[in-house]
Amino acid sequence: MPPNPPPEKTPDGHFVVINGRRWRATDPDVPDEVAARLRRHLMAGRRGVRDAKDGEAERAARGRVQAAKVALGERGIPWWEQSGEERRRRWEEGLGRLDADYSE
């Protein structure tokens, strides 16, 4: 099966368009290896939401999703409004917290 092509982006690159809906794009300055680690946390959090047996487990999993999406620049202060230093600090601190809280 051939890989899916990347999603369409808005002309400014700030959003991707999927099925006609705009979603904030990942910060393009996040290094590939860091982005891959953050996506692993994101997907683990999504699986946790799906598999949660109670409200507490679901809240914890949703917190993991939120933290990963903020670190990727997909939520929180728009990455295009942050300085390079603020962006780097966002993904470094976010990944550090996720790694500390969810060692796998």
Wavefront OBJ file of the C-alpha trace (Angstrom):
o trace
v 0.000 0.000 0.000
v 1.567 3.347 -1.000
v 1.985 5.910 1.772
v -0.581 8.670 2.024
v 0.562 12.004 0.610
v 1.082 14.761 3.172
v -2.025 16.842 3.906
v -2.663 20.064 2.033
v -1.402 23.171 3.834
v -2.750 26.700 3.829
v -0.570 29.172 1.877
v 0.950 30.540 5.089
v 1.795 26.988 6.307
v 0.062 27.537 9.628
v -2.683 24.967 9.068
v -3.228 21.633 7.349
v -6.525 20.906 5.639
v -8.011 17.455 6.187
v -11.435 16.598 4.801
v -12.128 20.296 4.329
v -11.327 21.205 7.942
v -8.374 23.323 9.047
v -6.142 22.033 11.832
v -3.119 23.828 13.238
v 0.065 22.475 11.681
v 2.930 21.132 13.742
v 5.690 23.679 14.285
v 8.047 23.050 11.332
v 11.095 23.920 13.462
v 10.604 20.987 15.849
v 13.497 18.619 15.045
v 12.364 15.377 13.394
v 13.519 13.121 16.229
v 11.849 15.307 18.863
v 8.631 15.445 16.802
v 8.675 11.645 16.478
v 9.034 11.234 20.263
v 6.235 13.746 20.879
v 3.989 11.898 18.403
v 4.639 8.639 20.257
v 3.396 10.345 23.442
v 0.430 11.763 21.512
v -0.597 8.384 20.146
v -0.078 6.669 23.521
v -2.331 9.312 25.065
v -4.981 8.752 22.402
v -4.862 5.005 23.027
v -5.173 5.759 26.741
v -8.317 7.818 26.131
v -9.788 4.996 24.062
v -8.926 2.325 26.629
v -9.680 4.292 29.830
v -11.725 2.335 32.356
v -12.664 5.320 34.525
v -12.757 9.099 34.582
v -9.399 9.447 36.290
v -7.616 7.352 33.651
v -9.341 9.287 30.883
v -8.334 12.655 32.399
v -4.713 11.511 32.688
v -4.685 10.311 29.071
v -6.271 13.547 27.847
v -3.616 15.474 29.768
v -0.930 13.534 27.929
v -2.566 14.321 24.576
v -2.783 18.005 25.501
v 0.853 18.178 26.613
v 2.077 16.513 23.415
v -0.035 18.755 21.176
v 1.164 21.903 22.965
v 4.796 20.785 22.662
v 4.268 20.124 18.935
v 2.811 23.617 18.554
v -0.631 22.326 17.593
v -2.285 23.920 20.649
v -1.503 26.801 22.959
v 0.159 29.982 21.736
v 0.460 29.773 17.933
v 4.049 28.840 17.052
v 4.257 31.584 14.407
v 3.708 34.170 17.169
v 6.622 32.874 19.272
v 10.317 33.656 18.987
v 12.700 30.875 18.029
v 13.833 30.628 21.655
v 10.245 30.389 22.941
v 9.481 27.673 20.394
v 12.585 25.647 21.304
v 11.818 25.980 25.017
v 8.195 24.846 24.391
v 9.157 21.553 22.763
v 12.166 20.849 25.016
v 10.232 21.443 28.250
v 7.150 19.642 26.945
v 9.111 16.558 25.936
v 11.040 16.599 29.208
v 7.819 16.623 31.236
v 6.215 13.905 29.106
v 9.300 11.680 29.347
v 9.463 12.201 33.135
v 5.738 11.556 33.661
v 5.330 8.659 31.205
v 8.424 6.502 31.049
v 7.784 3.555 28.780
l 1 2 3 4 5 6 7 8 9 10 11 12 13 14 15 16 17 18 19 20 21 22 23 24 25 26 27 28 29 30 31 32 33 34 35 36 37 38 39 40 41 42 43 44 45 46 47 48 49 50 51 52 53 54 55 56 57 58 59 60 61 62 63 64 65 66 67 68 69 70 71 72 73 74 75 76 77 78 79 80 81 82 83 84 85 86 87 88 89 90 91 92 93 94 95 96 97 98 99 100 101 102 103 104
